[in-house]
Amino acid sequence: MHYYQNKTILVTGAAGFIGSHLVHSLLQAGAKVIGVDNFISSETSNKNLQDVLDHQNFNFEFGDAASDPHLYLPQGVKIDAIFHFASPASPPIYQKYPVETYLVNSLGTHHLAFWLKKHNPQGRLLFASTSEVYGNPLEHPQKESYWGNVNPNGVRSCYDESKRMGETVCGVFYRDFGLDTRLVRIFNTYGPSMNPNDGRIIPQFIQQAQENIPLTVYGDGSQTRSYCYVDDLVRGLLLFMAKDELKGETINLGNPEEYTVLETARIFNELAGRDKDMIEFRPLPSDDPVKRKPDISKAKKLLGWEPEVAFREGLTRCLE
């Protein structure tokens, strides 16, 4: 995309699942990329970035994106746009690191917005929000205008509510200070490079299949999810940041194809060559959303975007 040619782009959470796919796509688009990560979610290293560590247009900085950017960014660098993706995103990991999670989404977003306003007030900040801001939704499918139904003091609130706070920060800097902030609410995303210990549905199923044990389905499996392949998501992210006229917008990105968790498990087993009913049922976790499906009419209208990879095709790629 023309917008990214020779632009300097900061990606926080660059070594993570979505962040690393985003880094690769930005480099292919001709951007100069600075990636920041402290490996809190992977607990390993920047293995997702191994093939670009020597790229002439990529610079990796180890750092905590909840802190002041002066502590991890090269001195004097001018950033044209920021993709703020630094946050644990799976329940087991953000419940293990609740303080780090709520800080990076709230205070970290404030620090980045303040830094950009000071050093390049014409720059852009895209905050990775989440479908979890809708909580256990009373509206279905979920439009961007829906305010959500979130437990403010539950086991998931360190993530849900801090994402809502990050949105608040972006709204303040947009309305009161004229900064170009953009909010993307990301629905369930899957694909290569997911942490196998992530705890979310697709990597958990892959790990269980590798161990040849039954797939875990919580509750009766009637709760629904909508799965977006990572390539589709990244394409939407790049379009959203690149369009000049979308300053201050909030857009859902996800695949509106809706499946029950039980359907998901049976499709997975079928594609993996297993007995489709090789499933074990367990009690439903606290605050687990009953339904999740994006309304993407806004993304279609403003971005000309919709998913291209069907679930069975994407899952086959994942299994390979």
C-alpha positions, 0 to 999 in steps of 0.5 A: 500500500502506498501509504506505508512506503518509507513510513516509520511504523512502531508496532508494540507487541511485535513478537506476538501472534498478530503483531508479528504477522503485522510486522511482516506485512508492513515490511512487505509494504515498504515501511520501516518498522520498529518492533517492541516487545517484552515477551510476557505472552510468549515467555520465550523469545522473538521466534516469530520474528527470526526471519526479519531480525536482519531485515534492513528496515526492521529494528527490534527493541526489548521493552515494556510498552506500559512504560514511557516510550523514551525508555525503549525507543531510539533517541530522536526517532520520528514515528509516523504511525503506531499500532499498539498491540502489546497486551496479553490476549488469552484468559489464562495469560492475562489472568496470570499477569493482570497488573501488566495487562491493565497497565499496558492497555491503559497507562501504556496507551496514554504514554504512547498518545502523549509521546506521539502528540509531543513528537509528531502531532500529525502521526496516527495511533491505532489501538488494538481493542477487542470484541471483549469490550462488548462483554456478554452481549445483549445485542447480537450481532455486535455493532460498534455503537453497542456499549457492551455488558461487561463485569467490571470486577470479574476474572476477565476485567483486567483485560476487558475493562483496560481495553475499554480504558484504552479506548477512553484514552484514545477518545480523549486525545482525539477530541481534546487534543486533535490526535489521529487515533483509531480503534479496532475491535478485534474478534477471535483471530487464528492462524500460524504462529499462535502460542500453543499454550495460549489457552484459546480455543484453536491453539488448545484444540491443536495441542490436544490433537497433537497429544491425541486426547479429547478436545475440551469443550466448556459448558454444553458447547452451545456458546458461539464464536466467530473466527477470523483468519489472521491474514484477513485481519492484518489486511483490514488493519493496514487498510484502516491505518492507511485511509486518511479520512478515518481519524477518530473511527471505531471499526469491528474486524472479524469474520461474521461466520458464527459457529458453536464451540461444539460445532468448532470441535467437531469440524476440527476433529474432522479436518484433523482426521479424528473421531468427530465426537472425541470431545470432553465436556467441562464446566463453563468458566466464569464470565465466558461470553455466550455469543460473539459475532461481529457486525462488519457493515462499517468495515465493508463501507469504510474499508471495502473489507470483508474476510476472504478465508473461510473457516474450514480453509483457514483451519486446514492451513493452521493444521498444516 
